[in-house]
Amino acid sequence: MRSKKYLWKICMNIYRQMYKEAIPSADFDKLIASGKSKEENWFMNYYLAEDRQIEIIKEWCDKHKCSKRECNLISSEIYLGSSPTAKD
């Protein structure tokens, strides 16, 4: 299995893509730099359909040829982390 640092970089790229595609669109790095990401439930202001979130995670895992275990770790981090809301 690859290092946690390597998997974390994949997660950050997934977050970047999700927020770029979210409604409203946002620059994930700017959200972090501005401190916005430290506000409580800040991610609830952004929407991205669950199906698309699943696709993005799969695309990144496939791109990096992640093992099933690595994909499970990545998807758990994304879903339990600060991914955009998928509820209308």
Secondary structure, DSSP 8 states (H G I E B T S, - for coil): ---HHHHHHHHHHHHHHHHHHSBS---HHHHHHTTGGGSTTGGGG-B--HHHHHHHHHHHHHHTT--HHHHHHHHHHHHHTT--B---
